[in-house]
Amino acid sequence: MLRPLLVASVLALALAASAIAQDKSKDDLPPPAATSPAPGAPQQGGIQGQNIFDVKPEVKPDASSDPKYMSQSNGERNRVQPGNNAPMWRGVAGGMEGFSSLPKSEHPEAGVLIQAPVQYPGSRLTTAGEAWRQVRNVWLIPYGGALFLIVLGALAIFYFTKGPIGEHDAHEGSRRIERFTPFERSTHWANAIAFCVLAISGIVMAFGKFFMLPVIGGALFGWLTWLLKTMHNFAGPLFAVSLVIMFFTFLRDNWPERGDMAWILKGGGMFGKAGEHPPPANRYNPGEKFVFWIGVLLLGSFVVASGLVMDKLIPGIVYDRATMQVAHMSHYVSTILMMCLFAGHIYLGTVGTRGAYKAMRTGYVGDEWAREHHGRWYEDIKSGKVPAQRSQPLVAADATILGEQRA
């Protein structure tokens, strides 16, 4: 019985002695030079490890001490630091152009993966795509949306506290005066309909994911956004053409006049006492003239120009990403300001001024309405300086409609 125990003890001692001897022999050997591949051997994927005990290491830990370290090409960097592609990515982030088989005339920057650094107003100095994203998401979307909501809220407060301006309906009075000809009305309504389509579709595209997407879901919202974007692209050129026609159609009566200052100082009667008539104005009051020059001409020019660039409808322009980014920012700012200004115009032309909507829908007003809102224009009509009927006389159908509205 003792014999098996003695044999097992001897074998255990022999194995322990052998293991100690092997560890001691490893300590006496020189450090291994094993992790770097042999010259000519294929490189393995990924960044290779570095053995700091190599006599002539292929990867130098102090490579950054080379005076030309930052100017190394990607190939030079890989010879001293295999797997370090910093020069390549530095060039990519700096807008360096590579090779592309696409035609330069149709794809001017196909070889550029990432745009060069730029600093747009409100952004940090970073790559242009990221700078545009910062301007859009940090400034344009939140502050533009807040401004538009403030304007809508102010108009609602004014309506419920002040009510509609004026005492007479559009067709009150014994005399019929043609305020807008059929051509003027058709021009105005074409522009107004195009503007409403553009405004509604633009609001959904810019802000819809905040107030519509959580309610209707991604599938319906994606389909609706695509439909509105398509309508936006078709309504844009119509808006541009109608805006030009409307400018020249209404230009004659929108020039500033001496008597406009009195109307401006009293705010057009909006802030006066109940029953107080606004200062006398010509055919268009200074508020309407402000909308014409600032909204139609100035903001309209920026909106149309930037929109046509985004639709790629202007010849001779290089449509690269930088052009589209600048056009988008200009389009957004001018559009928000135009929507705020036109919101006030729409308010005063509908529920904000008694009878104003009927005047634009039918083209005619009564002498009481004309005397109340456009006193100087009415005096010119009474004196014969301005004709009361500028287009062809009313046909029977129009006369019937006007008689029903008076009743």
C-alpha positions as MATLAB code, in Angstrom:
seq = 'MLRPLLVASVLALALAASAIAQDKSKDDLPPPAATSPAPGAPQQGGIQGQNIFDVKPEVKPDASSDPKYMSQSNGERNRVQPGNNAPMWRGVAGGMEGFSSLPKSEHPEAGVLIQAPVQYPGSRLTTAGEAWRQVRNVWLIPYGGALFLIVLGALAIFYFTKGPIGEHDAHEGSRRIERFTPFERSTHWANAIAFCVLAISGIVMAFGKFFMLPVIGGALFGWLTWLLKTMHNFAGPLFAVSLVIMFFTFLRDNWPERGDMAWILKGGGMFGKAGEHPPPANRYNPGEKFVFWIGVLLLGSFVVASGLVMDKLIPGIVYDRATMQVAHMSHYVSTILMMCLFAGHIYLGTVGTRGAYKAMRTGYVGDEWAREHHGRWYEDIKSGKVPAQRSQPLVAADATILGEQRA';
ca = [
       0.000    0.000    0.000;
       2.911    2.365    0.700;
       4.536    1.549   -2.611;
       1.925    3.385   -4.786;
       2.127    6.433   -2.512;
       5.938    6.554   -2.857;
       5.712    6.299   -6.647;
       3.137    9.116   -6.825;
       5.245   11.367   -4.570;
       8.362   10.838   -6.689;
       6.467   11.672   -9.900;
       5.023   14.871   -8.371;
       8.461   16.031   -7.235;
       9.902   15.324  -10.684;
       7.177   17.356  -12.436;
       7.643   20.305  -10.066;
      11.414   20.300  -10.598;
      10.951   20.211  -14.365;
       8.590   23.218  -14.297;
      11.010   25.276  -12.170;
      13.853   24.459  -14.511;
      11.842   25.578  -17.556;
      10.916   28.919  -15.937;
      14.560   29.539  -15.032;
      15.679   28.809  -18.593;
      13.097   31.299  -19.961;
      14.459   34.013  -17.690;
      17.960   33.448  -19.083;
      16.871   33.751  -22.736;
      16.935   37.160  -24.565;
      13.588   38.912  -25.055;
      11.523   37.558  -27.940;
      11.259   39.551  -31.160;
       8.109   37.865  -32.224;
       5.165   40.186  -32.852;
       6.361   41.932  -35.991;
       5.829   39.985  -39.234;
       8.822   38.876  -41.224;
       9.886   41.077  -44.144;
       7.817   40.241  -47.208;
       5.131   38.495  -45.164;
       1.544   39.701  -45.772;
       0.299   42.334  -43.314;
      -2.601   41.330  -41.113;
      -5.695   43.512  -40.849;
      -6.023   46.136  -38.145;
      -3.327   47.999  -36.247;
      -0.364   45.737  -35.466;
       1.092   45.424  -31.987;
       4.517   46.781  -31.032;
       7.261   44.956  -29.125;
       9.313   47.594  -27.342;
      12.189   45.129  -26.848;
      12.853   44.795  -30.589;
      16.434   45.686  -31.446;
      15.331   47.384  -34.671;
      11.596   47.905  -34.251;
       9.513   48.669  -37.330;
       7.160   50.808  -35.230;
       8.880   53.623  -33.386;
       7.184   54.832  -30.200;
       8.888   58.200  -30.595;
       7.833   58.713  -34.255;
       6.174   61.989  -33.331;
       9.589   63.443  -32.543;
      10.321   63.483  -36.264;
      10.318   67.169  -37.368;
       8.391   66.172  -40.501;
       5.868   64.080  -38.582;
       2.824   66.270  -39.329;
       3.721   66.602  -43.016;
       4.100   62.875  -43.615;
       2.021   61.280  -46.324;
      -0.136   58.314  -45.465;
       2.465   55.953  -46.926;
       5.283   57.502  -44.910;
       3.233   57.300  -41.726;
       2.451   53.629  -42.323;
       6.168   52.797  -42.625;
       6.809   53.999  -39.092;
       3.331   53.405  -37.637;
       1.475   50.679  -39.521;
      -2.276   51.204  -39.310;
      -2.017   54.914  -38.484;
      -4.055   56.591  -41.262;
      -4.192   60.034  -39.659;
      -2.760   61.851  -42.740;
      -5.453   60.361  -44.945;
      -8.315   61.318  -42.614;
      -6.799   64.741  -42.048;
      -6.955   65.285  -45.787;
     -10.500   63.948  -45.976;
     -11.683   66.272  -43.191;
      -9.859   69.153  -44.873;
     -11.830   68.840  -48.102;
      -9.058   67.145  -50.082;
     -10.369   65.835  -53.393;
      -9.733   62.273  -54.459;
     -10.347   60.429  -57.701;
     -13.845   59.981  -59.130;
     -14.950   58.604  -62.487;
     -18.091   60.799  -62.513;
     -18.019   63.769  -64.935;
     -16.903   67.011  -63.341;
     -19.579   69.048  -65.128;
     -22.403   67.045  -63.558;
     -20.798   66.116  -60.232;
     -18.344   68.907  -59.363;
     -17.304   67.516  -55.981;
     -17.860   63.786  -56.312;
     -14.301   63.119  -55.164;
     -14.698   65.156  -51.976;
     -15.937   63.000  -49.111;
     -16.052   65.720  -46.436;
     -16.102   69.480  -47.003;
     -13.301   71.688  -45.785;
     -13.710   73.498  -42.447;
     -15.744   76.695  -42.491;
     -17.452   78.933  -39.936;
     -20.986   79.942  -40.831;
     -22.738   82.643  -38.755;
     -23.664   80.953  -35.491;
     -21.472   77.868  -35.934;
     -18.047   76.772  -34.758;
     -15.079   76.396  -37.101;
     -15.685   72.863  -38.297;
     -16.361   70.930  -41.472;
     -18.946   72.712  -43.613;
     -21.574   69.992  -43.303;
     -21.372   70.042  -39.522;
     -21.340   73.877  -39.505;
     -24.540   73.933  -41.594;
     -26.135   71.397  -39.245;
     -25.279   73.561  -36.231;
     -26.787   76.677  -37.816;
     -29.948   74.837  -38.810;
     -30.575   72.851  -35.621;
     -29.280   75.344  -33.045;
     -30.475   78.640  -34.519;
     -32.829   78.456  -37.486;
     -35.275   75.774  -36.375;
     -35.827   76.750  -32.707;
     -35.658   80.544  -33.054;
     -37.450   80.678  -36.407;
     -40.279   78.537  -35.093;
     -40.496   80.583  -31.897;
     -40.680   83.852  -33.857;
     -43.516   82.584  -36.033;
     -45.465   81.335  -33.009;
     -44.982   84.683  -31.246;
     -46.414   86.522  -34.262;
     -49.432   84.194  -34.440;
     -49.990   84.566  -30.707;
     -49.783   88.356  -30.902;
     -52.350   88.446  -33.726;
     -54.698   86.197  -31.750;
     -54.380   88.387  -28.652;
     -55.005   91.523  -30.725;
     -58.126   90.018  -32.305;
     -59.713   88.898  -29.033;
     -58.912   92.169  -27.276;
     -59.414   94.696  -30.072;
     -61.685   92.925  -32.535;
     -61.915   93.743  -36.246;
     -61.012   97.239  -37.386;
     -63.720   99.410  -38.943;
     -67.451   99.944  -38.616;
     -68.723   99.488  -42.164;
     -68.913   96.391  -44.287;
     -67.210   96.373  -47.669;
     -70.405   97.002  -49.664;
     -72.115   99.536  -47.412;
     -73.016  102.786  -49.061;
     -74.956  104.101  -52.023;
     -72.096  104.100  -54.504;
     -70.211  101.139  -55.931;
     -66.440  101.608  -56.381;
     -64.180   99.137  -58.148;
     -61.217   98.650  -55.867;
     -59.555   95.746  -57.709;
     -59.887   94.807  -61.369;
     -60.346   91.143  -62.354;
     -56.716   90.971  -63.467;
     -55.504   92.380  -60.146;
     -57.622   89.905  -58.207;
     -56.496   86.912  -60.259;
     -52.858   87.940  -59.821;
     -53.288   88.383  -56.079;
     -55.131   85.073  -55.578;
     -52.651   83.113  -57.689;
     -49.827   84.467  -55.553;
     -51.776   83.949  -52.312;
     -52.643   80.312  -53.109;
     -49.047   79.530  -54.099;
     -47.792   81.195  -50.920;
     -50.159   79.169  -48.714;
     -49.064   75.910  -50.362;
     -45.406   76.837  -49.873;
     -45.914   77.995  -46.287;
     -47.877   74.923  -45.156;
     -45.523   72.466  -46.856;
     -42.486   74.328  -45.553;
     -43.813   74.274  -41.980;
     -44.388   70.519  -42.170;
     -40.934   69.857  -43.651;
     -39.158   72.061  -41.112;
     -41.178   71.475  -37.952;
     -43.420   68.507  -38.712;
     -41.264   65.953  -36.935;
     -41.842   67.831  -33.685;
     -45.652   68.128  -33.743;
     -46.904   65.696  -36.418;
     -44.572   62.698  -36.415;
     -45.418   61.652  -32.812;
     -49.135   61.831  -33.645;
     -49.497   60.194  -37.083;
     -46.438   57.910  -37.069;
     -43.472   57.518  -39.387;
     -45.177   55.778  -42.329;
     -47.913   58.379  -42.837;
     -45.602   61.270  -42.011;
     -43.037   60.124  -44.585;
     -45.689   59.855  -47.307;
     -47.207   63.221  -46.369;
     -43.817   64.935  -46.315;
     -42.957   63.549  -49.751;
     -46.281   64.799  -51.148;
     -45.869   68.262  -49.637;
     -42.258   68.483  -50.815;
     -43.390   67.710  -54.358;
     -46.120   70.366  -54.114;
     -43.532   72.782  -52.723;
     -41.253   72.274  -55.721;
     -44.102   72.851  -58.205;
     -45.658   75.806  -56.369;
     -42.302   77.586  -56.058;
     -41.959   78.606  -59.725;
     -45.652   79.628  -59.806;
     -45.067   81.828  -56.769;
     -42.004   83.382  -58.413;
     -43.857   84.237  -61.642;
     -46.953   85.569  -59.850;
     -44.749   87.636  -57.522;
     -43.121   89.400  -60.484;
     -46.498   90.048  -62.139;
     -47.985   91.305  -58.881;
     -45.069   93.675  -58.306;
     -45.540   95.467  -61.624;
     -49.343   95.317  -61.348;
     -49.522   97.110  -57.992;
     -46.392   99.252  -58.294;
     -48.142  102.426  -59.436;
     -50.172  102.993  -56.252;
     -47.562  101.820  -53.729;
     -45.090  104.695  -53.915;
     -44.543  106.523  -50.588;
     -46.468  109.797  -50.204;
     -46.285  112.783  -47.900;
     -49.489  111.988  -46.048;
     -48.309  108.505  -45.103;
     -46.367  109.734  -42.071;
     -49.524  110.774  -40.196;
     -50.967  107.295  -40.717;
     -47.742  105.700  -39.457;
     -47.577  107.889  -36.331;
     -51.079  106.771  -35.335;
     -50.476  103.131  -36.194;
     -53.202  103.142  -38.811;
     -55.852  103.455  -36.128;
     -55.109   99.993  -34.758;
     -54.260  101.326  -31.326;
     -56.778  104.137  -31.134;
     -60.022  104.270  -29.197;
     -63.052  102.256  -30.207;
     -64.942  103.929  -33.047;
     -62.009  106.185  -33.976;
     -61.341  106.218  -37.697;
     -57.785  105.689  -38.964;
     -55.973  108.616  -40.594;
     -56.981  109.076  -44.249;
     -54.925  107.011  -46.673;
     -54.674  106.690  -50.404;
     -55.615  103.550  -52.324;
     -53.039  101.614  -50.285;
     -52.155  102.641  -46.753;
     -48.523  102.699  -45.507;
     -48.919   99.267  -43.902;
     -49.829   97.760  -47.263;
     -46.966   99.635  -48.871;
     -44.563   98.216  -46.290;
     -45.738   94.703  -47.126;
     -45.301   95.502  -50.826;
     -41.733   96.836  -50.635;
     -40.324   94.726  -47.820;
     -42.354   91.547  -48.196;
     -42.940   91.326  -51.932;
     -39.804   92.981  -53.309;
     -37.022   92.514  -50.732;
     -37.894   89.265  -48.977;
     -39.560   87.920  -52.103;
     -36.325   88.384  -54.059;
     -34.333   86.399  -51.487;
     -36.979   83.680  -51.221;
     -37.327   83.246  -54.982;
     -33.601   83.416  -55.751;
     -32.595   80.943  -53.052;
     -35.515   78.656  -53.910;
     -34.605   78.546  -57.593;
     -31.020   77.705  -56.641;
     -32.226   74.855  -54.422;
     -34.377   73.604  -57.323;
     -31.323   73.879  -59.630;
     -33.234   76.068  -62.071;
     -30.674   78.855  -62.505;
     -28.123   78.098  -65.260;
     -24.428   78.763  -64.931;
     -24.174   77.958  -61.203;
     -21.987   75.230  -59.718;
     -24.449   73.281  -57.594;
     -22.118   71.938  -54.932;
     -22.834   71.388  -51.260;
     -21.573   74.795  -50.161;
     -23.905   76.539  -52.621;
     -26.858   74.520  -51.385;
     -26.012   75.195  -47.736;
     -25.844   78.964  -48.228;
     -29.024   78.883  -50.344;
     -30.840   76.880  -47.668;
     -29.875   79.257  -44.866;
     -30.858   82.318  -46.936;
     -34.119   80.661  -47.968;
     -35.025   79.754  -44.401;
     -34.330   83.191  -42.889;
     -36.108   85.139  -45.642;
     -39.040   82.708  -45.650;
     -39.609   82.923  -41.891;
     -39.550   86.727  -42.030;
     -41.901   86.719  -45.024;
     -44.305   84.325  -43.275;
     -44.352   86.552  -40.185;
     -45.003   89.656  -42.296;
     -47.614   88.012  -44.507;
     -49.349   86.538  -41.453;
     -50.138   90.094  -40.366;
     -51.220   90.969  -43.909;
     -53.508   87.925  -44.098;
     -54.960   88.745  -40.686;
     -55.782   92.354  -41.640;
     -57.104   91.239  -45.019;
     -59.547   88.722  -43.531;
     -60.828   88.819  -39.936;
     -58.743   91.789  -38.804;
     -60.461   94.436  -40.942;
     -64.196   94.379  -41.471;
     -65.026   93.967  -45.166;
     -61.445   93.618  -46.444;
     -61.896   90.029  -47.599;
     -65.067   90.870  -49.562;
     -63.236   93.701  -51.280;
     -60.578   91.350  -52.609;
     -63.034   88.566  -53.430;
     -65.521   90.670  -55.397;
     -63.321   93.610  -56.343;
     -65.871   96.216  -55.193;
     -66.443   98.362  -52.120;
     -69.074  100.837  -51.073;
     -68.428  104.534  -50.584;
     -68.802  104.252  -46.790;
     -66.061  101.632  -46.558;
     -63.814  103.608  -48.915;
     -64.302  106.823  -46.907;
     -63.526  105.025  -43.622;
     -60.345  103.174  -44.643;
     -58.956  105.086  -47.642;
     -60.179  108.649  -47.303;
     -57.781  110.325  -49.711;
     -58.443  107.708  -52.390;
     -62.175  108.233  -51.967;
     -61.787  112.014  -52.343;
     -59.907  111.484  -55.610;
     -62.771  109.284  -56.831;
     -65.388  111.900  -55.850;
     -63.486  114.627  -57.654;
     -63.125  112.479  -60.783;
     -59.349  112.314  -60.561;
     -59.549  108.521  -60.246;
     -62.285  106.573  -62.064;
     -64.686  104.599  -59.895;
     -64.897  101.862  -62.551;
     -61.549  100.946  -64.129;
     -62.474   97.724  -65.920;
     -65.433   96.753  -68.078;
     -68.856   97.390  -66.497;
     -70.370   94.678  -64.359;
     -72.056   91.822  -66.118;
     -75.439   90.666  -64.879;
     -74.027   87.772  -62.845;
     -71.580   90.033  -61.019;
     -74.317   92.562  -60.292;
     -76.512   89.832  -58.837;
     -73.703   88.618  -56.574;
     -72.964   92.151  -55.399;
     -76.658   92.787  -54.697;
     -76.919   89.610  -52.635;
     -73.854   90.576  -50.585;
     -75.308   94.034  -49.882;
     -78.533   92.443  -48.708;
];
